[in-house]
Amino acid sequence: MGKILIVEDDDDIRELIAFNLEMSGYDVFKCGNGEEAIKQAIQSSPDLILLDVMLPTIDGFEVCRQLKQKPEIQNTPIIMLTARTDDEDIIQGLETGADDYITKPFRPKILMARVKAALRRQSTEVMSENTTLNLHGITIDHDRHEVILKGENIHLSRTEFSILEYLAQNPGFVYSRNQIIDRVKGNGYAVTERSVDVQILGIRKKLGDSGKYIETVRGIGYRMVSP
């Protein structure tokens, strides 16, 4: 089924998550603090990481940021678990590179559905045939999960990459925030529209001057400028 690393300092929650995952056939690794999370992630090479935000030693945001900078683990999906429900906290998690978030308390069925969806997206990306897009001097290589600009590799999070690729596949077409969410995360996915704005802002910033080719269409959404 796959290997999953659970990073959670609450023993009861950690064991509850582990029980449900093991019953579904997943191999489970567990730890309770941020420093150990980074070590275990590198050593065990999990297929997915469930990461609590409030952790001893290093919080989940910093753990996520550090893991996304390590080549051997940067493409591993990370689902953040948080008791914080404010948009700003959720957006912060997405900005550090998290692929998904679940707010506490959560229902085990919802958690399992999110885990399966994340692993399914990962599997689809790995199995996809090589597709390379070139426009405005930006090269988007789906198979390698790379964005090259002026000869340099631009590091994007998984979600940022998916959004950029989606817009680039049909330049000139305008997509609403909900359409972007549905394409990148799946139909009916519960996420604030503002999180899309944050992801677009991050993409533009990383692309520098070329970020201008992602246009905001007021009242509708976003589009990639036609070549």
ZINOR-V182813 format. One record per helix or strand of 2 or more residues. SS is the DSSP state (H for helix, E for strand). FROM is the first residue (numbers start at 0). TO is the last residue. Records with the same first field share a line. If there is no record, write none. Layout:
SS=FROM-TO ; FROM-TO
This chain:
E=2-6 ; 26-30 ; 47-51 ; 76-81 ; 99-102 ; 131-134 ; 137-140 ; 145-148 ; 151-152 ; 174-175 ; 213-216 ; 220-223
H=10-22 ; 33-43 ; 59-66 ; 86-94 ; 107-126 ; 157-168 ; 176-184 ; 192-212
